Amino acid sequence: MNRDSSLLSSPSVAQFKRNSFDLESHLQDFLQLDQEILQAKLAIAKDSLAALAHQEFSWTNPDYFYQEKVKENYLFELSAWHLSSQEYIGETLKLIDNHGSGKVLDFGGGIGTHALAAAMNSRVEQVIYCDLNPLHHQFVRFRAKQLNLDANKLSFYTEIPDQLKFDTIICLDVIEHLPSPTAQLKKFYNWLNPGGKLIINWYFFKGFNQEYPFHLDDPKIIESFFQTLQKDFLEIFHPYHITVRCYRKNQSLPEEEQTRG
């Protein structure tokens, strides 16, 4: 059986497709909400977060919004998306299961789906979960405990020290929230070990109805991002019908042309 066919029965993917790693139950227990209130909050989560962002989000200090302002709103919005997108996210987890190995960084890990899946992978030695939101940290720790994951396999950071190196970096639904995605891409390059993989996507769009006011859509910044991506990384083909892409470092560049920050 080759690797692609074995992914069809991957325990982490199968478990996610059953119940999103028991996300709804985790959310209800963590926030101590009854089922009716939880369902009501999930139903309006996207609109509630957009309304909050229109009032409170500013590109002059975006971190403050995610650290101090979103509170439970982001938990509900992310959970609603994951619960309604099990097939799509399941395909993403196949990609992570296929290419994740060694020391893994989940950058902007949110409610922890990708970090938890990576921690279930026997080829992954350690998972670093990184997120600005302190409530997200608490929730992912809670979820890991509920899922009986090895506590020593998961570490939690709000910032990544430059000296850390990784074999796999996951950055999903995050890069469009940053004021300088190019700068972050350069950091990813420097953080990756030789042969390391970057699993990433982007959505540089505020939405047809401005439902994503915290998404970057500046054409010049976006162009710079793609120029750097195409210069410093080589795409690795995968068969999954998702917007997520997988890359490795372009180490054929002369050393003086390689990204250093």
C-alpha positions as CSV (number, residue, x, y, z in Angstrom):
1,M,0.0,0.0,0.0
2,N,1.5,3.4,-1.0
3,R,1.3,6.5,1.2
4,D,-1.6,8.1,-0.7
5,S,-3.8,5.0,-0.4
6,S,-2.9,4.6,3.3
7,L,-4.2,8.1,3.9
8,L,-7.7,6.9,3.1
9,S,-7.7,5.2,6.5
10,S,-5.6,7.7,8.5
11,P,-6.9,7.6,12.1
12,S,-6.7,11.4,12.5
13,V,-8.6,12.1,9.2
14,A,-11.3,9.5,10.0
15,Q,-11.7,10.8,13.5
16,F,-12.1,14.4,12.2
17,K,-14.7,13.4,9.6
18,R,-16.7,11.7,12.3
19,N,-17.1,14.7,14.6
20,S,-14.4,17.3,14.0
21,F,-12.3,15.9,16.8
22,D,-15.4,16.2,19.1
23,L,-15.2,20.0,18.6
24,E,-18.8,20.8,19.4
25,S,-18.7,18.9,22.7
26,H,-15.3,20.5,23.6
27,L,-16.6,24.0,22.9
28,Q,-19.8,23.4,25.0
29,D,-17.8,22.0,27.9
30,F,-15.0,24.6,27.8
31,L,-17.4,27.5,27.7
32,Q,-20.0,25.8,29.9
33,L,-22.9,26.6,27.6
34,D,-26.0,24.6,27.1
35,Q,-26.7,23.2,23.6
36,E,-29.3,25.7,22.6
37,I,-27.2,28.7,23.4
38,L,-24.1,27.2,21.7
39,Q,-26.1,26.5,18.5
40,A,-27.4,30.1,18.5
41,K,-23.9,31.6,18.9
42,L,-22.5,29.3,16.1
43,A,-25.3,30.4,13.8
44,I,-24.4,34.1,14.1
45,A,-20.7,33.7,14.6
46,K,-19.5,35.0,11.2
47,D,-21.7,38.1,11.3
48,S,-20.8,38.8,14.9
49,L,-17.1,38.7,14.3
50,A,-17.4,40.9,11.2
51,A,-19.5,43.5,13.1
52,L,-16.9,43.5,15.9
53,A,-14.0,43.9,13.4
54,H,-15.7,46.8,11.6
55,Q,-15.8,48.6,14.9
56,E,-12.5,47.5,16.6
57,F,-10.0,46.3,14.0
58,S,-7.2,48.6,12.9
59,W,-4.1,47.8,10.8
60,T,-2.1,50.2,13.0
61,N,-2.2,47.5,15.7
62,P,-3.8,44.3,14.5
63,D,-2.3,42.2,17.3
64,Y,-4.4,44.1,19.9
65,F,-7.6,43.0,18.1
66,Y,-6.7,39.3,18.2
67,Q,-5.3,39.4,21.7
68,E,-7.8,41.6,23.5
69,K,-10.9,42.2,21.5
70,V,-12.1,39.1,19.9
71,K,-12.5,37.1,23.1
72,E,-15.0,34.2,22.5
73,N,-16.1,35.6,19.2
74,Y,-13.3,34.0,17.3
75,L,-13.8,30.6,18.9
76,F,-17.4,30.6,17.7
77,E,-16.5,31.8,14.2
78,L,-13.7,29.3,13.7
79,S,-15.7,26.5,15.2
80,A,-18.7,27.2,12.9
81,W,-16.4,27.1,9.9
82,H,-14.8,23.8,10.9
83,L,-18.1,22.2,11.8
84,S,-19.6,23.1,8.4
85,S,-16.5,22.2,6.4
86,Q,-15.6,18.7,7.5
87,E,-15.0,17.3,4.0
88,Y,-12.8,20.2,3.0
89,I,-10.8,20.3,6.2
90,G,-10.5,16.5,6.1
91,E,-8.7,16.8,2.8
92,T,-6.4,19.4,4.3
93,L,-5.6,17.0,7.1
94,K,-4.7,14.4,4.5
95,L,-2.1,16.8,3.2
96,I,-0.8,17.5,6.7
97,D,-0.7,13.8,7.4
98,N,1.2,13.1,4.2
99,H,3.8,15.8,4.5
100,G,4.0,16.5,8.3
101,S,7.1,15.1,10.0
102,G,9.7,15.9,12.7
103,K,9.2,19.2,14.4
104,V,6.0,20.9,13.3
105,L,4.9,24.5,13.8
106,D,1.2,25.4,13.5
107,F,1.5,29.2,13.1
108,G,-1.8,31.0,14.0
109,G,-3.2,27.7,15.1
110,G,-6.7,29.0,16.1
111,I,-8.9,26.3,17.6
112,G,-6.1,23.7,17.2
113,T,-7.5,21.4,14.5
114,H,-4.2,21.2,12.5
115,A,-2.0,21.0,15.6
116,L,-4.1,18.2,17.1
117,A,-4.0,16.3,13.8
118,A,-0.2,16.7,13.6
119,A,0.2,15.5,17.1
120,M,-1.7,12.2,16.1
121,N,0.9,11.6,13.4
122,S,3.5,9.0,14.4
123,R,6.1,10.7,12.1
124,V,5.7,14.0,14.0
125,E,8.0,14.3,17.0
126,Q,6.9,17.6,18.4
127,V,4.2,20.2,17.6
128,I,4.6,23.9,18.4
129,Y,1.2,25.6,18.5
130,C,1.5,29.4,18.1
131,D,-1.3,31.9,18.4
132,L,-1.8,35.4,19.8
133,N,-5.1,34.8,21.5
134,P,-4.8,33.5,25.1
135,L,-8.2,32.0,25.1
136,H,-7.3,29.9,22.1
137,H,-4.3,28.6,24.0
138,Q,-6.6,27.5,26.9
139,F,-9.0,25.9,24.5
140,V,-6.4,23.9,22.6
141,R,-4.8,22.7,25.8
142,F,-8.3,21.6,27.0
143,R,-8.9,19.8,23.7
144,A,-5.6,18.0,23.7
145,K,-6.4,16.7,27.2
146,Q,-9.9,15.6,26.2
147,L,-8.4,13.7,23.2
148,N,-5.8,12.1,25.5
149,L,-2.9,13.4,23.5
150,D,0.7,13.2,24.8
151,A,1.2,16.5,26.7
152,N,4.9,16.4,26.0
153,K,4.3,16.4,22.3
154,L,2.6,19.8,22.3
155,S,4.2,23.1,23.2
156,F,2.5,26.5,23.2
157,Y,3.9,29.9,22.1
158,T,2.7,33.4,21.4
159,E,5.9,34.3,19.6
160,I,8.5,32.0,17.9
161,P,12.2,32.6,18.8
162,D,14.2,33.0,15.7
163,Q,16.6,30.2,16.7
164,L,13.9,27.5,16.5
165,K,14.0,25.3,13.3
166,F,11.2,23.2,11.9
167,D,10.7,20.3,9.5
168,T,7.1,21.3,8.8
169,I,5.4,24.7,9.0
170,I,1.6,24.9,8.8
171,C,0.0,28.4,8.2
172,L,-3.6,28.1,7.2
173,D,-6.1,31.0,7.0
174,V,-3.6,33.2,8.7
175,I,-1.3,35.0,6.2
176,E,-4.0,37.4,5.0
177,H,-4.4,38.7,8.6
178,L,-0.8,39.9,8.8
179,P,0.3,43.5,7.8
180,S,3.4,42.1,6.1
181,P,2.9,38.6,4.7
182,T,6.2,38.9,2.8
183,A,8.1,39.4,6.0
184,Q,6.5,36.4,7.6
185,L,7.2,34.3,4.5
186,K,10.9,35.2,4.9
187,K,10.8,34.1,8.5
188,F,9.2,30.8,7.4
189,Y,12.1,30.3,5.0
190,N,14.7,30.9,7.7
191,W,12.9,28.7,10.2
192,L,12.7,25.7,7.9
193,N,15.3,23.0,8.0
194,P,16.7,21.8,4.7
195,G,14.1,19.7,3.0
196,G,11.4,21.2,5.3
197,K,7.8,21.7,4.1
198,L,5.6,24.8,4.2
199,I,1.8,24.1,4.1
200,I,0.0,27.3,3.5
201,N,-3.0,29.1,2.0
202,W,-4.2,32.6,1.6
203,Y,-7.3,34.7,1.0
204,F,-6.4,38.3,0.2
205,F,-10.0,39.4,0.0
206,K,-12.3,41.3,2.3
207,G,-15.4,39.5,1.1
208,F,-18.1,40.4,-1.4
209,N,-20.0,42.0,1.5
210,Q,-17.0,43.2,3.5
211,E,-17.5,40.2,5.9
212,Y,-13.7,39.9,6.3
213,P,-12.6,43.5,7.2
214,F,-9.4,42.1,8.9
215,H,-8.1,40.5,5.6
216,L,-5.3,42.3,3.8
217,D,-6.1,43.2,0.1
218,D,-3.4,45.7,-0.8
219,P,-2.3,44.8,-4.4
220,K,1.3,45.9,-3.9
221,I,1.7,43.9,-0.7
222,I,0.1,40.9,-2.3
223,E,2.4,41.1,-5.3
224,S,5.4,41.3,-3.1
225,F,4.2,38.2,-1.3
226,F,3.8,36.2,-4.5
227,Q,7.2,37.3,-5.8
228,T,8.9,36.1,-2.7
229,L,6.9,32.9,-2.6
230,Q,7.9,32.1,-6.2
231,K,11.5,32.9,-5.7
232,D,12.2,31.2,-2.4
233,F,9.9,28.1,-2.5
234,L,9.1,25.3,-4.9
235,E,5.6,23.9,-5.0
236,I,5.0,20.2,-4.3
237,F,2.1,18.7,-6.1
238,H,-0.7,17.1,-4.1
239,P,-3.9,15.5,-5.4
240,Y,-6.4,17.1,-3.0
241,H,-9.0,19.5,-4.2
242,I,-8.3,22.3,-1.8
243,T,-6.8,25.8,-1.9
244,V,-4.0,24.7,0.5
245,R,-0.6,24.5,-1.1
246,C,2.6,22.6,-0.1
247,Y,6.1,24.0,-0.7
248,R,9.7,23.2,0.0
249,K,12.6,25.6,0.2
250,N,14.2,26.5,-3.1
251,Q,17.8,25.6,-2.2
252,S,19.0,25.8,-5.8
253,L,19.3,29.6,-5.4
254,P,22.8,31.0,-4.9
255,E,23.4,31.6,-1.2
256,E,23.5,35.4,-1.6
257,E,20.0,35.3,-3.2
258,Q,18.4,33.2,-0.5
259,T,16.0,35.0,1.9
260,R,17.6,36.1,5.1
261,G,15.0,38.6,6.3
